[in-house]
Amino acid sequence: MGSGLLSVAINARFKTNLTDVLNGLRTTRREVALQVPLRADDFDIEQHMIVQYLKHGRRVTEVRSHEYCRRWGKSKLPTYRKAYLFFWRLFLDLATRR
């Protein structure tokens, strides 16, 4: 649910149509990556990258992918304990200029 809210907010602000701003799979050209300042250093880096690229006039597109169900072990991602981090990062990104 949180990911959906973040996607809606980012889409509304930047007039995009992204479906998953928290998917961690990224690719970019090195020279572009060096031009876009990134400050996040936790699980919020995925959405921070998207917002920063959009703020700097870069194109962000999605490529369809499929993630299989976990076969072994249990996820260690503290999604609920870290929820504040995602919304705080969104606030910071949208409240600051380029």
C-alpha positions in Angstrom: 0.0 0.0 0.0 2.8 2.4 0.9 4.6 1.8 -2.4 1.3 2.6 -4.2 0.9 5.9 -2.3 4.5 6.9 -3.2 4.0 6.1 -6.8 0.8 8.1 -6.9 2.5 11.1 -5.3 5.5 11.0 -7.6 3.3 10.5 -10.7 1.1 13.4 -9.8 4.0 15.7 -9.1 6.0 14.8 -12.3 3.2 13.8 -14.7 4.6 10.3 -15.1 3.0 6.9 -15.1 5.3 4.8 -13.0 3.9 1.7 -11.3 6.6 0.7 -8.8 9.0 3.4 -7.5 10.5 1.0 -5.0 11.8 -1.7 -7.3 15.5 -1.8 -6.8 16.6 -2.8 -10.3 18.2 0.3 -12.0 20.3 1.1 -14.9 21.7 4.4 -16.1 24.6 5.8 -18.0 27.7 6.6 -15.9 27.9 10.2 -17.0 24.3 10.8 -16.2 24.6 9.1 -12.7 27.5 11.4 -11.9 25.5 14.5 -12.7 22.5 13.6 -10.4 23.2 14.2 -6.7 22.0 11.4 -4.4 21.8 11.7 -0.6 19.8 8.7 0.5 21.7 5.8 1.9 19.0 3.4 3.1 16.1 1.6 1.5 14.7 4.9 0.3 17.5 5.1 -2.4 15.2 3.6 -5.1 12.5 6.3 -4.9 15.2 9.0 -4.3 16.9 8.1 -7.5 13.7 8.4 -9.5 12.7 11.8 -8.0 16.2 13.2 -8.5 16.4 12.0 -12.1 13.0 13.5 -12.8 13.9 16.8 -11.1 17.0 17.0 -13.3 15.0 16.5 -16.5 16.1 12.9 -17.1 13.8 10.3 -18.5 12.7 7.5 -16.3 11.0 4.4 -17.9 10.0 1.0 -16.6 10.8 -2.3 -18.1 8.4 -5.2 -17.2 10.0 -7.8 -14.9 8.9 -10.7 -12.8 10.0 -11.6 -9.4 9.5 -15.2 -8.3 8.2 -16.1 -4.8 10.9 -16.6 -2.2 11.8 -20.3 -2.0 14.0 -20.2 1.1 14.4 -18.1 4.2 12.4 -15.1 5.3 12.7 -11.5 4.1 14.8 -9.3 6.4 13.4 -6.1 4.9 11.9 -4.1 7.8 9.1 -2.7 5.6 6.8 -1.5 8.4 9.5 -0.3 10.7 11.1 1.8 7.9 7.8 3.2 6.4 8.5 6.6 7.9 11.8 6.7 5.9 10.1 6.5 2.5 7.6 9.3 3.3 10.2 11.5 4.9 12.5 11.1 1.8 9.5 12.0 -0.5 8.9 15.1 1.6 12.5 16.1 1.5 12.8 15.5 -2.3 9.6 17.4 -3.1 10.3 20.2 -0.7 13.8 21.0 -2.0 14.7 22.5 -5.3 16.9 20.7 -7.8 
